[in-house]
Amino acid sequence: MRITLHLDTFDRIDPNAYAIIWLDTEAHKWSREGHAGLQLPEWGKLRVDARGTLVCGQHDTRPLFIVEGLAIEARTGPFEGESGEALWCGSERESGPRVAGHWHVQCVDRETVLAEHSVFAEEEI
């Protein structure tokens, strides 16, 4: 399953800051599709804990975002329009206080799709 997630309203960083990312729930990876005002790598890994989904960098287990309440492994969810609070933890190189923002699911694609070109570097031949 692939989920298109929109992250925004990180006003303390930049009133126009946003990110659109695709979450691949089978591979537990994400890729950046669009962003402004937030420094994000091209892709990274997903982790799940009691708070929700942790959007981590490629080489770091420290989250870039904590997507509170987003249960990517739930049988009944997530669903289009679902929303909640997102905490921006900073880029892979920076640390500091978390900045609250908002997330919402734009699209859920339950079909398994094989990409023509993979963005995940470790899968390149």
Stockholm file with secondary structure:
# STOCKHOLM 1.0

chainA/1-125         MRITLHLDTFDRIDPNAYAIIWLDTEAHKWSREGHAGLQLPEWGKLRVDARGTLVCGQHDTRPLFIVEGLAIEARTGPFEGESGEALWCGSERESGPRVAGHWHVQCVDRETVLAEHSVFAEEEI
#=GR chainA/1-125 SS CEEEEEEECCTTTCTTCEEEEEEETTTTEEEEEEEESSCCCSEEEEEEETTEEEEECSSCSSEEEEEETCCTTCSSCCCTTCEEEEEECCCTTCCCCCEEEEEEEEEEECSCCCCSSCCCGGGCC
#=GC SS_cons         CEEEEEEECCTTTCTTCEEEEEEETTTTEEEEEEEESSCCCSEEEEEEETTEEEEECSSCSSEEEEEETCCTTCSSCCCTTCEEEEEECCCTTCCCCCEEEEEEEEEEECSCCCCSSCCCGGGCC
//
